[in-house]
Amino acid sequence: MNRKIKIVLALSVLLTGQLYAQEQDPAMWDKRVSGKENPNLKWFKEAKFGMFIHWGLYSKLAGEWKGKRYYGSGEWIMNQAKIPAAEYAKEAERFNPVNFNADQWAKLAKDAGIKYMVITAKHHEGFAMYDSKVSDFNIVKATPYKKDPMKALAEASKKEHIPFGFYYSQFIDWHEPDGGKNSWDFEESKKDYQKYYRQKAIPQLKELLSNYGPLGIVWFDMPGGLSKAQTQQLVDSLHQLQPGSLFSSRVGQGLGDYRDFGDSEIPDVPVKDMVWESIYTHNDSWGYIKHDMNFKSPKELIQLLARVASKGGNLMLNVGPDGTGNIPVYSVKYLLETGAWLKKNGESIYATSYGLVPAQPWGVTTSKAGKQFLHVLNRPDNGQLLVPGFNAMVKTVYALDGGAKVKWIKKGSDLLINLSEFQVISPDRVFVVEYQGKMTDRSEDQTSTVSPEFEQNSLNAVSAKVNGSAEVKSLTYSHYYGDWKHTTCITGLKTTNDSAVFKIRVTAPGDYKVELEYACPQESSRQEGKMAFNGKEYLFRTLRTSEFEKSAPLFIPHAIAIISVERAGEYSLSISPVQNGKELFKLKSVLLVPIK
């Protein structure tokens, strides 16, 4: 990223007040890569859409233990409930996923437009979902199922021509006395991590890389217990078994082949210097929880895919099958609807690069040689789509679905597209602009478009120029167990010398209500701030939104003023404290809502 965003970790708590961020430390999500491009990355760069599958013994528990329901990440229930390893292991005697059908899973992936698949071979619980000769704590030897579902799924994926891979938690293993992070059964000070790696983790990884055919990906998680030299030795030995396989960045020590962002994280601006992936889960949990019904709709999935592709990355979407082997009904239904959209619009996603046009109130863009794909997520009320700064020679504009030509005109460097004939509502209506010559890369242009043709216009923190001690930072936090959030904010607005300045282009005159979206703890509340716009100052007083030091930040929209714009043009809008004092707030965005 050309624009560096500093990272601060905000530790959050459970409703009981117990800190848990240290149990699943985001700092363990190593986002560095080796810097040496793996020659097999081409297929991965072009794939854009992958399926993650979290499936294990925890799926059978389904978010409940001894009559108590747990929320958040179902695969962490052994940790959440502090279940003794020996007691947890007995659950395998009742784990019998008789409804598992590898061909159906692979067919679903194919029909959903999925281009690669990764499944948990061993998660933190230590239970192997394959026929391991290293440990009897596996689905073949410890359960009544007695079959190897990984073997069947590897073969089914191959038949559907979907690159297949394994997730493996290499350091955390709550079942083993020398594995990482089980302190309720085994004393951390007495653990021999090297012994654990020698006797279980490395031998199991070698089993997986030796017995299931060519693997597209080995997806590591939670590095620890190894030096850089030891990690390098591990990587080298595994690459000897699978020279063509890609290793995720969470192998640690900056030795991965591609970068994985944190759970549910998308970078604010395109990442152009490396290959990367964003991972999301379909509902709230990664592993199956029967009372978790908060599934993302097809619209949310399609728009999420478009946003990730617009930054140049892949989306790997997780589903959590239940303990009998069924993928949740809503995951099946909504993935198939996403696949139907991709059948008509896949050219705008697969094998694309980041959009050369920055995000607009109407949506985002993706690119191919001589083409810009306009992903219209929010249709302007008047049907007139503004694409600012389009300085290449336009040849034609048409709808990707159906190919109907679209009327357009150029005004200077502005491209104006008439969508009046396209009234059909779609979660993402894609239009293609074909052009000739070289188009300027404006993807990091910090000027935000403001138009009365949308319900609201968002000036995001990442687009601000900060002065004084103000900074742009990405906060990582969680409202409940495993629900990781990543919010880029403006912080450090403490003195009259500190400010955040937004450059905006207003397309038409009118009145706008200004709302500040921020998080503010008790000690920062009731301070005066000011907004400056077009030669006028508007005062406001901060409101308490949460106790930031004791819980995750809660962001609220705070309406502070009405501003009037007499003519279209470029303006600046700034936010700053009125007096020196504590930090004003953590400012996520400024929202400009047109008065109609």
Secondary structure, DSSP 8 states (H G I E B T S, - for coil): --S--EEEE---B-TT--B-GGGG-GGGS---B-SS--TTHHHHHHH-EEEEE--SHHHHHTTEETTEE--S-GGGHHHHTT--HHHHHGGGGG---TT--HHHHHHHHHHTT--EEEEEEE-TT--BSS--SS-S-BTTTSSS--S-HHHHHHHHHHHTT--EEEEEESSB-TTSTTSBT-TTTS-GGG--HHHHIIIIIHHHHHHHHHHSS--SEEEEES--S--HHHHHHHHHHHHHH-TT-EEBGGGSTT-BSBEE-STT---SS---SS-EEEEEESSS-SS--TT------HHHHHHHHHHHHHTT-EEEEEE---TTS---HHHHHHHHHHHHHHHHHGGGTTT-EE-SS--BTTEEEEEETTEEEEEESS--TTSEEEETT--SEEEEEEETTT--B--EEEETTEEEEE-TT-----SSEEEEEEEES-----TT---EEE-TTSS-EEEEGGG-EEETT-EEEEEEEESSTT-EEEEEEEE---STT-EEEEEEEE-S-EEEEEEEEEE--GGGTT-EEEEEETTEEEEEE------TTTS----EEEEEEEEEE-S-EEEEEEEEESSS-S---EEEEEEEEE--
